[in-house]
Amino acid sequence: MHITEEKLKSIFLESGLVSEEDFLSAREESRRGGQSISNILIGSGKIPEDYFAELLSPYYGAPVVNLKKETIDVAVLELIPEIYAKAKNIALFAYDKEKETAKLAMLDPFDYDTIEYVRAKLGVWVFPYLTTFTSLRYGLKYYKKKIGVEFNQIISENIEQSLAIASEDNLSKTATAVPIVTILDNIIDRAITLNTSDIHFEPLENELLVRFRIDGIMSEILSLPKAIDPILVARVKILGNLQIDEHRVPQDGRFRFEMDDGANVDVRVNIMPVFHGEKVEMRILKNSARPLTLKDLGLSDEGNAILQTEIKKPHGMILVTGPTGHGKTTTLYAILHILNTPLVNITTIEDPIEYEFSRVNQTQVNVKSGITFANGLRALLRQNPDIIMIGEIRDNETVEIAVHAALTGHLVLSSLHTNDAPSALPRLLDMGAPAFLLSSTVNLVIAQRLVRRICTSCTESYPASPEIMRLIKAQMALLGDVVETIPTTLYRGKGCKVCGNSGFHGQIGIFELFRITEAVRELILRAAPVSEVRKKAIEEGMATMFEDGLNKVEKGITTIEEILRVVSE
């Protein structure tokens, strides 16, 4: 971006939303972590991204465009090669051959070399428009529209070629041939375009089913001939550096997938023998374009204040609970991002390491090499850490070491599988943690679920039906929640091009923050039942996940059906 640091500072300070202290802190974090100052301030919630663009507009002398609100013709967009557009952060969103004009969305309207390239290529006058990173990313997705249309055709053509050259005697050779490489690359590329978190290859009796998990929901994408199954699995094994001739035991691997724009996405692989072959699960791990924030995750202002207080304590334990796939690791990383300063030594033991975290010492569990959560954690304590993150507490030995680490001056972060926050305490007791130690070490338990966001481009309101009101009250009675107001106006997405007519776009968390107070400690010491602990926590002001969900329903962030779906799990 062609803008000096001093000018950037001046623009931020004049906005009144960013103080000089905020700017200096962001500058220090930028130099330490490699993120831009503006991305850090936007990501931390100091200034809205759209408002920042409005502030920059007079400086660049260019109007602001939101590509989400523009009708983009793919044929116009493709007048600029996709690789060049992504490399230069531009999108051609309007072109008039008769008037000899074009409109170019840019992150940096002072990039005159790029403007001149577009002018020379198209032979028209180019008008630069300032856009935001989020808007540009949405616009660039239109390059994939053509791929979406031709996806099945590309797969079909390459299946025929793959089967023609298939050879069981030399499976590795077939798996590295162009057709099978093209098939897998297109499936992964399509998954990334659809914001998929997981890709599943599921072998059935007569076919290979490919399914994507999008916004937490499974969707069938295509069915492939059964004969392609072993070749595709072999291709995944080669990429993940796994044993291609091993079909009887589970295998775990990882590889890096390079996208068209040169960016890389990590893919975590698990292969499991099943009745009709080998099932492949690939988790797509996308590094965030900006630092993770608790506000982005969906934590309320009240919850954020509680968490900020608890993480400032020099020792103790903070636990994040919830089912698999509901963002526990993401929340732990968001907390680590806040704590990650030059003044502390942070070490982690994870299985697996999902994201590479700058200036954090991350260790991968490797049972074959003798590194388990328990002995890895024991070794980490000799690394002079201030803060320890344990990917998951799974057994008695890990609990014992973690509790003693929290007692001896370390801040310990970890995750656990329980249905709600108060249930974490009896779970740890069952795993062998003494009650008197547990009451002294656990500071905070966060329970969470992920729900789908309503698409902001097609939101509509409607009155709550008597049946919905009945379901809400029944859920409140079941959970023992005390909710002051029940929303009577609900929201949903009608379905549009932005959300693929699903009515949803993205996910957000609903949270329950359970602080361990003196009253709760007394209940732990006398082994009170979970229902009594939960009741006491609510009396002391704990907002339950259901209550947090209803607040998000009232604000039009998600639907009541989503809340009822996840709190019933």
C-alpha positions in Angstrom: 0.0 0.0 0.0 1.5 3.3 -1.1 0.9 5.2 2.1 3.4 6.3 4.7 3.2 5.1 8.3 2.9 8.7 9.5 0.0 9.4 7.2 -1.7 6.2 8.2 -1.3 7.1 11.9 -2.8 10.6 11.2 -5.8 9.0 9.4 -6.4 6.6 12.3 -6.0 9.2 15.0 -8.3 11.7 13.2 -11.1 9.0 13.1 -11.3 9.2 16.9 -11.7 5.5 17.2 -8.0 4.7 17.5 -5.7 6.2 20.2 -2.0 6.8 19.8 -1.4 3.9 22.3 -3.5 1.6 20.1 -1.5 2.6 17.0 1.9 2.1 18.7 0.8 -1.3 20.1 -0.4 -2.3 16.6 2.8 -1.1 15.1 4.9 -3.2 17.5 2.7 -6.3 16.8 3.0 -5.7 13.1 6.8 -5.7 13.3 6.7 -8.9 15.5 4.1 -10.9 13.6 4.4 -9.7 10.0 0.8 -8.4 9.8 0.0 -4.9 8.5 -0.9 -2.2 11.0 -4.3 -1.6 9.4 -5.1 -5.4 9.5 -4.3 -5.6 13.2 -6.4 -2.6 14.1 -9.3 -3.8 12.0 -9.0 -7.3 13.3 -8.9 -6.2 16.9 -12.2 -4.3 16.3 -10.7 -0.9 16.9 -12.1 0.4 13.6 -14.6 -1.1 11.1 -13.1 -2.2 7.8 -15.8 -0.3 5.7 -15.3 2.9 7.7 -11.5 2.6 7.3 -12.0 2.5 3.5 -14.2 5.7 3.7 -11.4 7.4 5.6 -8.8 6.4 3.0 -11.0 7.5 0.1 -10.1 11.2 0.2 -6.4 10.4 0.5 -6.4 8.3 -2.6 -8.9 10.5 -4.5 -10.9 7.3 -5.4 -14.5 6.4 -4.6 -15.2 3.3 -2.5 -16.9 0.2 -4.0 -18.4 -2.8 -2.3 -18.2 -5.7 -4.7 -20.9 -7.6 -2.8 -23.4 -5.0 -4.0 -22.2 -5.0 -7.6 -23.5 -7.2 -10.4 -20.3 -8.7 -11.7 -20.1 -10.2 -15.2 -17.6 -13.1 -15.2 -16.7 -12.3 -18.8 -15.7 -8.8 -17.8 -13.7 -10.0 -14.7 -11.8 -12.5 -16.9 -10.5 -9.8 -19.1 -7.8 -9.6 -16.5 -6.0 -13.0 -15.9 -6.9 -14.5 -12.6 -3.3 -15.0 -11.4 -2.5 -11.4 -12.2 -5.6 -10.0 -10.5 -4.9 -12.0 -7.3 -1.3 -11.1 -7.3 -2.1 -7.4 -7.6 -5.2 -7.4 -5.5 -7.5 -6.0 -8.2 -10.9 -6.9 -9.7 -12.3 -5.5 -13.0 -16.0 -5.1 -12.2 -17.2 -2.9 -15.1 -16.2 -2.5 -18.8 -17.8 -0.4 -21.5 -16.2 -1.0 -24.9 -18.2 1.7 -26.6 -17.4 4.4 -24.1 -13.9 3.0 -23.8 -14.0 3.0 -20.0 -13.4 0.4 -17.3 -13.8 0.3 -13.5 -11.1 -1.4 -11.4 -11.5 -2.3 -7.7 -8.2 -2.0 -5.9 -6.7 -2.2 -2.4 -4.2 0.4 -3.5 -5.4 3.0 -6.0 -1.9 4.5 -6.1 -0.6 1.4 -7.8 -0.1 3.2 -11.1 1.9 0.4 -12.8 -1.1 -1.9 -12.4 -3.5 0.7 -13.7 -1.3 1.3 -16.7 -1.1 -2.4 -17.4 -4.9 -2.7 -17.4 -5.3 0.4 -19.6 -2.8 -0.9 -22.1 -4.3 -4.4 -22.2 -7.9 -3.2 -22.7 -7.2 -0.1 -24.6 -9.7 2.0 -22.5 -9.5 4.6 -19.8 -9.4 3.0 -16.3 -11.2 4.4 -13.3 -9.6 3.1 -10.0 -12.0 2.4 -7.1 -10.9 1.7 -3.5 -12.2 -1.5 -2.0 -11.7 -3.5 1.2 -10.0 -6.9 1.6 -13.3 -8.6 2.4 -15.0 -7.0 -0.6 -12.2 -7.9 -3.0 -12.1 -11.5 -1.8 -15.8 -11.8 -2.6 -15.3 -10.3 -6.0 -12.4 -12.6 -6.9 -14.6 -15.7 -6.1 -16.4 -15.0 -9.4 -13.3 -16.4 -11.2 -14.5 -19.7 -9.8 -18.0 -19.4 -11.2 -16.8 -20.9 -14.5 -15.1 -23.7 -12.6 -18.4 -24.3 -10.7 -20.3 -24.7 -14.0 -17.6 -27.0 -15.5 -16.7 -28.9 -12.4 -18.6 -32.1 -13.2 -17.5 -32.0 -16.8 -13.8 -31.7 -15.8 -14.1 -34.5 -13.3 -15.9 -36.8 -15.8 -13.3 -36.2 -18.5 -10.4 -37.0 -16.2 -12.2 -40.1 -14.7 -12.3 -41.7 -18.2 -8.6 -41.0 -18.7 -7.7 -42.2 -15.2 -9.5 -45.5 -15.7 -8.0 -46.0 -19.1 -4.5 -45.9 -17.7 -5.3 -47.5 -14.3 -3.0 -50.3 -13.3 -3.3 -52.2 -10.0 0.3 -53.4 -10.4 1.6 -49.9 -10.5 -0.9 -47.9 -8.5 1.6 -45.2 -7.5 2.3 -44.4 -11.2 -1.5 -44.1 -11.9 -1.9 -41.9 -8.9 0.7 -39.4 -10.1 -0.7 -39.2 -13.7 -2.2 -36.0 -14.9 -5.9 -37.1 -14.9 -6.0 -38.2 -11.2 -4.0 -35.2 -10.1 -6.5 -32.9 -12.0 -9.4 -34.6 -10.3 -8.1 -34.2 -6.7 -6.9 -30.6 -7.4 -10.3 -29.6 -8.7 -12.1 -31.2 -5.7 -9.8 -29.4 -3.2 -10.0 -26.1 -5.2 -13.8 -26.4 -5.3 -13.9 -27.0 -1.6 -11.9 -23.9 -0.8 -14.1 -21.8 -3.1 -17.2 -23.0 -1.1 -15.5 -22.2 2.2 -15.5 -25.9 3.2 -13.9 -27.1 6.4 -13.7 -30.8 5.6 -13.7 -33.0 2.5 -14.9 -36.6 2.9 -14.3 -39.5 0.4 -16.7 -42.2 1.5 -16.5 -45.6 -0.3 -19.8 -47.3 -0.8 -20.5 -50.7 -2.4 -20.9 -49.4 -5.9 -19.6 -45.8 -5.8 -17.3 -43.3 -4.1 -19.2 -40.5 -2.5 -17.6 -37.0 -2.1 -19.1 -34.8 0.6 -18.1 -31.4 1.9 -18.8 -29.9 5.4 -19.8 -26.3 4.7 -20.7 -24.0 7.7 -20.9 -27.2 9.9 -23.4 -29.0 7.7 -22.6 -32.0 5.4 -23.4 -31.7 1.7 -23.1 -34.3 -1.0 -21.1 -32.9 -3.9 -20.6 -35.7 -6.4 -20.5 -39.5 -6.9 -17.5 -41.1 -8.6 -17.2 -44.6 -10.1 -16.1 -47.3 -7.6 -13.0 -48.1 -9.8 -11.6 -44.6 -9.2 -11.6 -45.1 -5.4 -8.2 -46.8 -4.8 -6.5 -44.5 -7.3 -7.8 -41.3 -5.6 -6.9 -42.7 -2.1 -3.4 -43.5 -3.3 -3.0 -39.9 -4.6 -4.0 -38.6 -1.2 -1.5 -41.0 0.5 1.3 -39.8 -1.8 0.6 -36.2 -1.0 0.4 -36.9 2.8 3.6 -38.9 2.7 1.7 -42.1 3.9 2.2 -45.8 3.1 0.5 -46.4 -0.2 0.4 -50.2 0.2 -1.0 -50.1 3.8 -4.8 -50.7 3.9 -5.4 -52.2 7.3 -4.6 -49.5 9.8 -5.5 -45.8 10.1 -3.0 -43.3 8.9 -2.5 -39.6 9.5 -0.7 -37.1 7.3 -0.6 -33.6 6.1 0.3 -31.7 2.9 0.3 -28.2 1.5 -2.0 -27.3 -1.4 -1.0 -24.4 -3.6 -3.9 -22.3 -5.0 -4.0 -20.4 -8.3 -3.0 -17.1 -6.6 0.2 -18.6 -5.1 -1.2 -18.8 -1.6 -0.9 -22.1 0.3 -3.5 -24.0 2.3 -2.6 -26.8 4.7 -4.6 -30.0 4.5 -4.7 -32.5 7.3 -5.4 -36.0 6.3 -6.9 -39.1 8.1 -7.4 -42.4 6.3 -9.5 -45.1 8.0 -10.3 -48.6 6.8 -14.0 -49.1 6.5 -16.3 -51.9 5.1 -16.1 -51.0 1.4 -12.5 -49.7 1.3 -10.7 -46.7 2.9 -12.4 -43.5 4.0 -10.5 -40.3 3.6 -11.1 -37.2 5.7 -9.3 -34.0 4.8 -9.4 -31.0 7.1 -8.7 -27.7 5.3 -6.7 -25.4 7.6 -6.8 -21.8 6.3 -4.6 -19.2 7.9 -6.6 -16.2 8.7 -5.9 -13.1 6.6 -5.8 -11.1 9.8 -5.3 -11.8 13.5 -8.1 -13.8 15.2 -10.2 -11.8 17.7 -12.7 -12.8 20.3 -15.2 -10.4 18.8 -14.9 -12.2 15.4 -15.6 -15.5 17.1 -18.9 -14.1 18.6 -18.0 -13.4 22.2 -20.2 -10.7 23.8 -18.7 -7.5 25.3 -19.5 -8.9 28.8 -17.9 -12.2 28.0 -14.9 -10.5 26.5 -14.5 -8.4 29.7 -14.6 -11.6 31.9 -12.1 -13.4 29.7 -9.7 -10.4 29.6 -9.7 -10.4 33.4 -9.0 -14.1 33.7 -6.2 -14.3 31.2 -4.3 -11.6 33.0 -3.9 -13.9 36.0 -0.3 -15.2 36.2 -1.4 -18.8 37.0 -4.3 -21.1 37.0 -6.3 -23.0 34.3 -8.7 -21.9 31.5 -10.6 -24.6 29.8 -12.6 -24.5 26.6 -15.3 -27.2 26.2 -17.6 -28.4 23.4 -18.1 -31.1 20.8 -15.5 -31.8 18.0 -15.7 -29.3 15.2 -17.2 -26.4 17.2 -14.1 -24.2 17.3 -12.4 -24.9 20.6 -8.9 -24.8 19.1 -9.8 -21.5 17.3 -10.8 -20.0 20.6 -7.6 -21.2 22.3 -5.5 -19.6 19.4 -7.5 -16.3 19.8 -6.5 -16.3 23.5 -2.9 -17.1 22.6 -2.9 -14.2 20.2 -3.8 -11.8 23.0 -1.2 -13.3 25.3 1.6 -13.6 22.8 4.0 -10.7 23.7 7.8 -10.5 23.9 7.4 -10.6 27.8 6.3 -14.3 28.0 7.4 -17.7 26.8 4.5 -19.7 25.3 4.7 -23.4 24.6 2.1 -25.8 23.3 1.6 -29.6 22.9 -1.0 -30.3 20.2 -2.5 -33.2 18.2 -2.3 -32.1 15.5 -0.8 -28.6 15.1 -3.7 -27.0 13.2 -2.1 -23.6 12.5 1.5 -22.3 12.6 1.5 -19.6 15.3 4.2 -16.9 15.1 6.7 -16.8 18.1 4.9 -19.7 19.9 6.9 -22.9 20.5 4.5 -25.6 19.2 5.1 -29.4 19.7 3.2 -32.1 17.8 2.1 -35.3 19.6 3.8 -38.2 18.0 3.1 -41.5 19.7 5.5 -43.5 17.5 8.3 -41.2 18.7 7.1 -41.4 22.3 5.6 -37.9 22.5 2.2 -38.1 24.1 0.2 -35.3 25.8 1.4 -36.5 29.2 5.2 -36.9 28.6 5.3 -34.0 26.2 3.7 -31.8 28.8 6.2 -33.1 31.4 9.1 -32.1 29.1 7.5 -28.7 28.3 7.6 -27.8 32.0 11.4 -28.0 31.8 11.4 -25.4 29.0 10.7 -22.5 31.4 7.3 -21.6 30.0 5.0 -18.9 31.4 2.0 -20.1 29.4 1.2 -23.6 28.4 -1.5 -24.7 25.9 -2.5 -28.4 25.9 -4.5 -29.3 22.8 -6.8 -31.6 24.7 -7.0 -33.2 28.2 -7.7 -36.9 27.5 -6.4 -38.9 30.4 -5.6 -39.0 34.1 -1.9 -38.4 33.7 -2.4 -35.3 31.6 -4.9 -34.0 34.1 -2.5 -34.5 37.0 0.4 -32.8 35.3 -1.8 -29.9 34.0 -3.2 -29.2 37.5 0.2 -29.2 39.1 1.5 -26.9 36.4 -1.3 -24.5 37.1 -0.5 -24.6 40.8 3.2 -23.9 40.3 2.9 -20.6 38.6 1.9 -21.4 35.0 -1.2 -20.2 33.1 -2.6 -23.4 31.5 -5.0 -23.4 28.5 -6.7 -26.5 27.3 -9.8 -28.1 25.8 -12.2 -30.8 27.1 -15.3 -32.6 25.7 -18.3 -31.7 27.8 -21.8 -30.5 27.0 -21.7 -27.4 29.1 -19.3 -25.4 31.2 -20.2 -26.6 34.7 -19.9 -30.3 33.5 -16.2 -29.8 33.1 -15.5 -30.0 36.8 -17.0 -33.5 37.5 -15.4 -34.6 34.2 -11.9 -33.6 35.6 -12.8 -35.2 39.0 -13.7 -38.5 37.2 -10.3 -38.3 35.5 -8.5 -38.3 38.9 -8.0 -34.6 39.7 -8.4 -34.1 43.5 -11.2 -31.7 44.4 -9.1 -29.5 46.7 -6.5 -29.0 43.9 -9.2 -28.5 41.2 -10.9 -25.8 43.2 -7.6 -23.9 43.6 -6.5 -24.1 39.9 -9.4 -23.7 37.5 -10.2 -20.0 36.9 -12.6 -20.1 34.0 -14.5 -22.7 31.8 -15.8 -21.6 28.4 -18.4 -23.8 26.7 -19.2 -23.1 23.1 -21.0 -24.2 20.0 -20.9 -22.9 16.4 -24.0 -21.8 14.6 -24.5 -20.6 11.0 -24.7 -16.9 10.4 -27.7 -15.4 8.5 -26.5 -14.1 5.2 -26.5 -10.3 5.6 -27.3 -9.8 1.9 -30.8 -11.4 2.1 -31.9 -11.1 5.7 -35.7 -10.8 6.4 -37.7 -10.6 9.6 -40.8 -12.5 10.5 -43.0 -12.9 13.7 -42.3 -15.9 16.0 -45.0 -18.5 15.7 -46.7 -20.0 18.7 -44.9 -23.3 18.0 -41.5 -21.6 18.1 -42.4 -19.8 21.3 -43.4 -23.2 22.8 -40.1 -24.8 21.7 -38.1 -21.9 23.3 -39.9 -22.2 26.6 -39.5 -25.9 26.6 -35.8 -25.6 26.0 -35.5 -23.0 28.8 -37.4 -25.4 31.2 -35.1 -28.3 30.2 -31.9 -26.4 30.8 -33.1 -24.4 33.8 -32.3 -21.1 32.1 -33.6 -17.8 33.3 -34.1 -15.6 30.2 -35.5 -12.1 30.8 -37.0 -11.6 27.3 -37.9 -14.0 24.5 -37.5 -12.5 21.0 -40.9 -12.2 19.3 -39.4 -11.0 16.0 -37.1 -13.5 14.3 -34.8 -13.4 11.3 -33.8 -15.7 8.4 -32.0 -15.5 5.1 -34.2 -15.6 2.0 -31.4 -17.0 -0.1 -29.3 -15.1 -2.7 -26.2 -15.3 -4.9 -23.9 -14.4 -2.0 -24.9 -17.4 0.1 -25.7 -19.8 -2.8 -29.4 -19.6 -1.9 -28.8 -21.3 1.5 -29.7 -18.2 3.6 -26.5 -18.7 5.6 -23.0 -17.4 5.2 -20.2 -18.3 7.7 -20.4 -19.3 11.3 -20.3 -17.6 14.7 -20.0 -19.0 18.2 -22.4 -19.0 21.1 -20.7 -19.0 24.5 -21.1 -19.8 28.2 -18.4 -18.4 30.6 -18.3 -20.1 34.0 -16.1 -18.4 36.6 -14.9 -20.4 39.6 -16.0 -18.2 42.5 -15.7 -18.9 46.2 -19.2 -20.2 46.3 -18.5 -22.6 43.5 -15.3 -23.8 45.1 -17.3 -24.8 48.2 -19.6 -26.8 46.0 -16.6 -28.5 44.3 -15.1 -29.5 47.7 -18.3 -31.1 48.9 -18.8 -32.9 45.5 -22.1 -31.2 44.7 -24.0 -32.4 41.7 -23.7 -30.6 38.3 -27.3 -29.3 38.5 -26.5 -27.5 41.8 -23.2 -26.1 40.5 -25.0 -24.9 37.3 -27.8 -23.3 39.3 -25.3 -21.4 41.5 -23.4 -20.2 38.4 -26.6 -18.8 36.9 -27.5 -17.1 40.2 -24.0 -15.5 40.2 -24.6 -14.1 36.7 -23.5 -16.7 34.2 -25.2 -16.3 30.8 -25.8 -19.7 29.4 -25.2 -20.7 25.7 -28.9 -20.7 25.1 -29.2 -17.2 26.5 -26.3 -16.0 24.4 -27.9 -17.7 21.4 -31.2 -15.9 22.0 -29.4 -12.6 22.1 -27.8 -13.3 18.7 -31.3 -14.4 17.4 -32.7 -11.1 18.6 -29.9 -9.2 16.8 -30.5 -11.0 13.5 -27.2 -12.8 13.6 -28.5 -16.3 13.4 -31.8 -18.2 13.4 -33.7 -19.7 16.3 -33.6 -23.1 14.5 -29.8 -23.0 14.6 -29.7 -22.3 18.3 -32.2 -25.1 19.1 -30.2 -27.4 16.8 -26.8 -27.0 18.6 -27.9 -26.6 22.2 -29.8 -29.9 21.9 -26.6 -31.8 20.8 
